[in-house]
Amino acid sequence: MDVLDRANALARAGRIVYHLEVGQPSSKAPQLALEAAQRALSEQVLGYTEALGRPQLRERISKHYRTVYGVDVAPERVVITTGSSAGFVLAFLALFDVGQSLAMANPGYPAYRNITRALGVRPRFIECREAGQFRLSAAALATVRDIDGVLIASPSNPCGTVVCADELLRIAGVCTERGLQLISDEIYHGITYETSAQTMLAYSPDVVVINSFSKYFSMTGWRIGWMVVPEWMVSTVERLAQNFYISAPAISQVAALHALDAAPELDGHVKGYAANRKLLMQALQCAGFGAMAPADGAFYLYVDVSPFGLESSVFTSRLLEEAGVAATPGIDFDPVDGGRWVRFSYASLQSDVERAAAAISRWCGTLKQG
């Protein structure tokens, strides 16, 4: 967010800035969703909804799991949330007491550790490095003791890695054997390339799945997401949601219902991300960057900048000021080794990614000459 603030300040001052720092699509919400929202604005009151969400939307998400994953999920287990962020708060509050611990991959999305700490839950990091292609594994999880739960993200932020189906099954097995609460962040499902992502619901009846309409569905600002929770957890989450949020935004629920029928338009966006991914990977490799995470999904490249002799925060600051390209320093995602890494988002328009790649290449050339 600091990088975004500075990038916006430069843009207001008249500088051309290419935004590769923020993890949000450049596309608007799907047309079906926009049309439904416009109708609702003129025809509906749009007051509070049920705390767990509109029944029609919960039923449609249940159908989504049958058609996309071949997994049966009762609509009663679906909870509509104010974005995935609310889902994490509700899950952590419902599952853990103050002083308990939640294991998670490092590097990882910084809000995981920040929310847990704010709620009095201790984050425990499982180091996921180049040798293991940045993927959380059952073997690594098995070595971590004195934990109460585990959070897995596939595809992940910042690395874009996808955990294969066999490994998901093994991780679920470790959690069942040890009585660990399991949370699966699946907000980048739908955005994958050479491989596909399977829901953890296929392997564990007790998993809490968190998803969102922000990424694949291009609806970040609508602040709408969902959870799938075990039956025993529904009433607890309902009471928490009533007190924290009353309900998710009614207009966003209307739009989300119709966004679920917009796959042809949304899959077109994914094809655009794939083209941007190929373009940016080639540019960074030619520019002299080091190792790169596999980037199986999502819309990020997590890249080693140590060949340039700059710590990641310095690298991204200079890249923005001198080349007009905004990127995110790895220290945001990895407090241990993030100084070597930078995350680039390629969710922008292809023309912007092309210009940004050219600017990065030119700037890196001047670094080498210097």
C-alpha positions as CSV (number, residue, x, y, z in Angstrom):
1,M,0.0,0.0,0.0
2,D,2.9,2.4,0.6
3,V,4.2,1.6,-2.9
4,L,0.7,2.3,-4.3
5,D,0.4,5.6,-2.4
6,R,3.8,6.8,-3.8
7,A,2.9,5.5,-7.3
8,N,-0.4,7.5,-7.2
9,A,1.4,10.6,-6.0
10,L,3.8,10.4,-8.9
11,A,0.9,9.9,-11.3
12,R,-0.9,13.0,-9.9
13,A,2.4,15.0,-10.4
14,G,2.2,14.0,-14.1
15,R,4.6,11.0,-14.2
16,I,3.7,8.0,-16.2
17,V,3.5,5.0,-13.8
18,Y,2.9,1.4,-14.6
19,H,1.1,-0.4,-11.8
20,L,2.6,-3.9,-11.3
21,E,2.3,-3.7,-7.5
22,V,-1.4,-4.2,-6.7
23,G,-3.1,-7.7,-6.9
24,Q,-6.3,-6.7,-8.7
25,P,-7.6,-7.1,-12.2
26,S,-7.7,-4.1,-14.5
27,S,-11.0,-5.4,-15.9
28,K,-14.4,-4.3,-14.6
29,A,-17.0,-6.6,-13.1
30,P,-18.6,-9.0,-15.7
31,Q,-21.3,-7.5,-17.8
32,L,-24.0,-9.9,-16.4
33,A,-23.1,-8.7,-12.9
34,L,-23.2,-5.0,-13.8
35,E,-26.6,-5.4,-15.6
36,A,-28.1,-7.2,-12.6
37,A,-26.8,-4.5,-10.2
38,Q,-28.3,-1.8,-12.3
39,R,-31.7,-3.5,-12.3
40,A,-31.5,-4.0,-8.5
41,L,-30.7,-0.4,-7.9
42,S,-33.9,0.7,-9.6
43,E,-36.2,-2.1,-8.5
44,Q,-35.1,-3.3,-5.0
45,V,-34.8,-1.8,-1.5
46,L,-31.4,-3.4,-1.0
47,G,-31.5,-3.5,2.8
48,Y,-30.0,-6.0,5.2
49,T,-29.9,-9.6,4.0
50,E,-29.6,-12.7,6.0
51,A,-26.3,-12.8,8.0
52,L,-25.2,-15.9,6.1
53,G,-26.1,-14.3,2.8
54,R,-29.0,-14.4,0.3
55,P,-30.3,-18.0,-0.1
56,Q,-30.2,-17.7,-4.0
57,L,-26.5,-16.9,-3.9
58,R,-25.7,-19.6,-1.4
59,E,-27.5,-22.2,-3.6
60,R,-25.7,-21.0,-6.7
61,I,-22.3,-21.3,-5.0
62,S,-23.3,-24.9,-4.0
63,K,-24.0,-25.6,-7.7
64,H,-20.6,-24.0,-8.6
65,Y,-18.9,-26.7,-6.5
66,R,-20.8,-29.5,-8.3
67,T,-20.1,-28.2,-11.8
68,V,-16.5,-27.0,-11.4
69,Y,-15.1,-29.6,-9.0
70,G,-17.6,-32.4,-8.8
71,V,-18.0,-31.9,-5.1
72,D,-21.3,-31.8,-3.3
73,V,-21.6,-28.9,-0.8
74,A,-24.9,-28.2,0.9
75,P,-26.0,-24.6,0.5
76,E,-26.5,-24.4,4.3
77,R,-22.7,-24.7,4.7
78,V,-22.0,-21.6,2.4
79,V,-21.5,-18.2,4.2
80,I,-21.4,-15.0,2.2
81,T,-18.8,-12.6,3.5
82,T,-17.6,-9.0,3.0
83,G,-14.7,-10.1,0.9
84,S,-12.3,-12.9,1.8
85,S,-10.8,-10.6,4.5
86,A,-14.0,-11.0,6.6
87,G,-13.9,-14.7,5.9
88,F,-10.4,-14.9,7.5
89,V,-11.6,-13.0,10.6
90,L,-14.6,-15.1,11.0
91,A,-12.7,-18.4,10.5
92,F,-9.9,-17.4,12.9
93,L,-12.4,-16.3,15.6
94,A,-14.5,-19.4,15.2
95,L,-11.6,-21.9,15.2
96,F,-9.0,-20.6,17.6
97,D,-8.7,-19.2,21.1
98,V,-6.2,-16.5,22.2
99,G,-2.7,-18.1,22.5
100,Q,-3.3,-20.9,20.1
101,S,-1.2,-21.1,16.9
102,L,-1.8,-21.3,13.2
103,A,0.8,-22.6,10.8
104,M,1.2,-21.0,7.3
105,A,3.6,-20.9,4.5
106,N,6.4,-18.4,4.3
107,P,6.5,-16.5,2.0
108,G,2.7,-15.8,2.2
109,Y,0.0,-13.1,2.1
110,P,0.9,-10.7,4.9
111,A,-2.7,-10.2,6.1
112,Y,-2.7,-13.8,7.3
113,R,-0.1,-13.2,10.0
114,N,-1.4,-9.7,10.8
115,I,-5.0,-10.8,11.3
116,T,-4.0,-13.7,13.5
117,R,-1.8,-11.5,15.7
118,A,-4.5,-8.9,16.0
119,L,-6.8,-11.7,17.3
120,G,-4.3,-13.1,19.7
121,V,-3.4,-16.1,17.6
122,R,0.2,-16.9,17.0
123,P,1.4,-17.4,13.4
124,R,3.9,-20.2,12.9
125,F,5.8,-20.1,9.7
126,I,6.7,-23.1,7.5
127,E,9.6,-22.1,5.3
128,C,8.8,-22.8,1.7
129,R,11.8,-22.2,-0.5
130,E,13.2,-22.7,-4.0
131,A,14.2,-26.3,-3.4
132,G,10.5,-27.2,-2.8
133,Q,9.2,-24.7,-5.5
134,F,7.7,-22.6,-2.8
135,R,4.9,-25.1,-2.2
136,L,3.6,-26.1,1.2
137,S,4.0,-29.9,1.6
138,A,2.6,-32.5,4.0
139,A,6.2,-33.5,4.8
140,A,7.1,-30.0,5.9
141,L,3.8,-29.7,7.9
142,A,4.6,-33.0,9.7
143,T,7.8,-31.5,11.2
144,V,6.0,-28.6,12.8
145,R,4.8,-29.3,16.4
146,D,2.7,-27.5,18.9
147,I,0.3,-26.0,16.4
148,D,-3.5,-25.9,16.4
149,G,-4.2,-25.4,12.7
150,V,-2.8,-24.9,9.3
151,L,-3.6,-22.4,6.5
152,I,-2.9,-23.4,2.9
153,A,-3.2,-21.2,-0.2
154,S,-3.2,-22.7,-3.7
155,P,-2.6,-20.8,-6.0
156,S,-0.6,-18.7,-3.6
157,N,0.2,-15.1,-3.1
158,P,3.0,-14.0,-3.8
159,C,4.4,-17.0,-5.6
160,G,1.4,-18.2,-7.7
161,T,2.2,-21.9,-6.9
162,V,-0.4,-24.6,-7.1
163,V,-0.3,-27.6,-4.8
164,C,-1.1,-30.8,-6.7
165,A,-4.1,-32.9,-5.8
166,D,-2.0,-35.7,-4.3
167,E,-0.3,-33.3,-2.0
168,L,-3.6,-31.7,-0.9
169,L,-4.8,-35.2,0.0
170,R,-1.6,-35.8,2.1
171,I,-1.9,-32.5,3.9
172,A,-5.6,-33.2,4.7
173,G,-4.4,-36.6,6.1
174,V,-1.9,-35.0,8.4
175,C,-4.5,-32.5,9.7
176,T,-7.0,-35.3,10.3
177,E,-4.4,-37.5,12.0
178,R,-3.2,-34.7,14.3
179,G,-6.6,-33.0,14.9
180,L,-5.5,-29.7,13.3
181,Q,-8.0,-27.2,12.0
182,L,-7.6,-26.8,8.3
183,I,-8.2,-23.5,6.3
184,S,-7.9,-23.4,2.6
185,D,-7.5,-20.0,0.8
186,E,-8.8,-20.6,-2.7
187,I,-9.4,-17.0,-3.9
188,Y,-7.2,-17.4,-7.0
189,H,-9.1,-20.5,-8.2
190,G,-10.1,-20.0,-11.9
191,I,-6.7,-18.4,-12.7
192,T,-4.3,-21.2,-13.5
193,Y,-2.2,-22.0,-16.5
194,E,-0.4,-25.3,-17.2
195,T,-2.2,-27.0,-14.3
196,S,-5.6,-26.7,-12.5
197,A,-6.5,-26.1,-8.9
198,Q,-8.6,-28.6,-6.9
199,T,-10.7,-27.5,-3.9
200,M,-9.6,-28.9,-0.5
201,L,-13.3,-29.8,0.0
202,A,-12.6,-32.8,-2.2
203,Y,-10.2,-34.2,0.5
204,S,-11.5,-33.1,3.9
205,P,-15.1,-32.7,5.2
206,D,-13.9,-30.5,8.0
207,V,-11.9,-27.9,6.0
208,V,-12.9,-24.3,6.0
209,V,-12.6,-22.9,2.5
210,I,-12.4,-19.2,1.8
211,N,-13.0,-17.7,-1.6
212,S,-13.8,-14.4,-3.1
213,F,-15.3,-12.6,-6.1
214,S,-12.2,-10.3,-6.2
215,K,-9.8,-12.1,-8.5
216,Y,-11.2,-14.4,-11.1
217,F,-14.5,-12.5,-11.1
218,S,-12.8,-9.0,-11.3
219,M,-14.9,-7.6,-8.4
220,T,-12.3,-6.3,-5.9
221,G,-14.2,-3.1,-4.9
222,W,-17.5,-4.9,-4.5
223,R,-16.1,-6.5,-1.3
224,I,-17.9,-9.8,-1.6
225,G,-16.7,-13.3,-0.9
226,W,-17.7,-16.6,0.6
227,M,-16.8,-19.4,3.0
228,V,-17.7,-23.1,3.1
229,V,-17.7,-24.3,6.7
230,P,-18.4,-27.7,8.3
231,E,-22.0,-28.1,9.6
232,W,-21.0,-27.8,13.2
233,M,-19.5,-24.4,12.6
234,V,-22.4,-22.7,10.8
235,S,-24.2,-21.3,13.8
236,T,-21.0,-20.0,15.4
237,V,-20.1,-18.2,12.2
238,E,-23.6,-16.9,11.8
239,R,-23.6,-15.3,15.3
240,L,-20.1,-13.8,14.7
241,A,-21.2,-12.4,11.3
242,Q,-24.4,-10.9,12.7
243,N,-22.4,-8.9,15.3
244,F,-19.4,-8.0,13.1
245,Y,-21.0,-7.2,9.8
246,I,-24.8,-7.7,10.0
247,S,-24.6,-8.9,6.4
248,A,-22.5,-8.6,3.3
249,P,-23.5,-5.7,0.9
250,A,-26.8,-6.5,-0.7
251,I,-26.0,-4.9,-4.1
252,S,-22.8,-7.0,-4.2
253,Q,-24.7,-10.2,-3.5
254,V,-27.0,-9.4,-6.4
255,A,-24.0,-8.8,-8.7
256,A,-22.1,-11.9,-7.5
257,L,-25.1,-14.2,-8.2
258,H,-24.9,-13.3,-11.9
259,A,-21.1,-13.2,-12.0
260,L,-21.1,-16.9,-11.5
261,D,-22.7,-17.3,-14.9
262,A,-20.1,-15.1,-16.7
263,A,-17.4,-17.8,-17.3
264,P,-16.9,-17.1,-21.0
265,E,-16.1,-13.4,-20.3
266,L,-14.0,-14.2,-17.3
267,D,-12.0,-17.0,-19.0
268,G,-11.1,-14.4,-21.6
269,H,-9.4,-12.4,-18.9
270,V,-7.4,-15.4,-17.8
271,K,-6.2,-15.8,-21.4
272,G,-5.0,-12.2,-21.2
273,Y,-3.2,-12.9,-17.9
274,A,-1.5,-15.9,-19.6
275,A,-0.2,-13.7,-22.4
276,N,1.0,-11.1,-19.9
277,R,2.7,-13.8,-17.8
278,K,4.7,-15.1,-20.8
279,L,5.7,-11.6,-21.9
280,L,6.8,-10.5,-18.4
281,M,8.7,-13.8,-17.7
282,Q,10.7,-13.5,-20.8
283,A,11.5,-9.8,-20.2
284,L,12.7,-10.4,-16.6
285,Q,14.8,-13.4,-17.6
286,C,16.5,-11.4,-20.3
287,A,17.0,-8.4,-18.0
288,G,19.1,-10.6,-15.6
289,F,16.8,-11.4,-12.7
290,G,17.5,-14.5,-10.7
291,A,15.3,-17.4,-9.7
292,M,11.6,-17.2,-10.2
293,A,8.7,-19.0,-8.4
294,P,6.8,-21.4,-10.7
295,A,3.8,-19.0,-11.2
296,D,1.3,-21.9,-11.9
297,G,-1.7,-19.6,-11.2
298,A,-2.8,-16.2,-9.9
299,F,-1.2,-13.2,-11.7
300,Y,2.1,-12.7,-10.0
301,L,5.8,-13.3,-10.6
302,Y,7.9,-13.6,-7.5
303,V,11.5,-13.0,-8.6
304,D,15.0,-12.9,-7.1
305,V,16.6,-9.5,-7.4
306,S,19.9,-10.3,-5.7
307,P,21.8,-10.3,-9.0
308,F,21.4,-6.5,-9.0
309,G,23.0,-6.1,-5.6
310,L,20.0,-4.2,-4.1
311,E,17.7,-5.1,-1.2
312,S,14.1,-5.5,-2.4
313,S,12.7,-2.4,-0.7
314,V,15.5,-0.3,-2.2
315,F,15.1,-2.0,-5.6
316,T,11.3,-1.3,-5.8
317,S,11.8,2.3,-4.6
318,R,14.4,3.0,-7.2
319,L,12.4,1.2,-9.9
320,L,9.4,3.4,-9.2
321,E,11.2,6.7,-8.9
322,E,13.6,6.1,-11.8
323,A,11.7,3.9,-14.2
324,G,8.0,4.6,-13.3
325,V,7.2,1.0,-12.6
326,A,5.6,0.1,-9.3
327,A,6.3,-3.4,-7.8
328,T,6.0,-4.9,-4.3
329,P,9.1,-5.7,-2.2
330,G,9.3,-9.3,-1.0
331,I,9.8,-8.3,2.6
332,D,6.0,-7.7,2.7
333,F,5.5,-11.4,2.1
334,D,8.5,-12.9,3.8
335,P,10.0,-11.3,6.9
336,V,12.9,-13.8,6.8
337,D,14.3,-13.9,3.3
338,G,12.1,-11.3,1.5
339,G,14.9,-8.9,1.0
340,R,16.0,-10.9,-2.0
341,W,12.6,-11.0,-3.7
342,V,10.1,-8.7,-5.6
343,R,6.6,-9.5,-6.6
344,F,5.3,-8.2,-10.0
345,S,1.6,-8.3,-10.8
346,Y,0.6,-8.9,-14.4
347,A,-3.1,-8.3,-14.0
348,S,-2.9,-5.0,-15.9
349,L,-3.8,-4.4,-19.6
350,Q,-1.4,-6.1,-21.9
351,S,-0.3,-2.8,-23.4
352,D,0.7,-1.6,-19.9
353,V,2.6,-4.8,-19.1
354,E,4.5,-4.5,-22.4
355,R,5.5,-0.9,-21.6
356,A,6.4,-1.8,-18.1
357,A,8.5,-4.7,-19.2
358,A,10.4,-2.4,-21.6
359,A,10.9,0.1,-18.8
360,I,12.2,-2.5,-16.5
361,S,14.6,-3.9,-19.1
362,R,16.0,-0.4,-19.8
363,W,16.4,0.4,-16.1
364,C,18.1,-2.9,-15.3
365,G,20.5,-2.2,-18.1
366,T,21.6,1.0,-16.5
367,L,22.1,-0.8,-13.2
368,K,24.4,-3.3,-14.8
369,Q,26.4,-0.5,-16.5
370,G,26.6,1.4,-13.2
